């Protein structure tokens, strides 16, 4: 009756676990880089939102309250250009 895995399979298992450890280690570095990039993007968006909120109305490139899809000619009494 065998007691465990045969001795010739142990080196293959250790080699496989060693390769798996290297792959996981590389993935950890990649995930850290992605997390830092996402955190930088999040802080940039937060900072730009704070800046836009503090700008005067005339300095903004767009009007938040009005849609830019199509002008509303019904409120304007003059002819459209």
Secondary structure by P-SEA (a helix, b strand, c coil): ccccccccaaaaaaaaaaaaaaaaaaaaaaaaaaaaaaaaaaaaaaaaaaaaaaccccccccccccccccccccccccccc
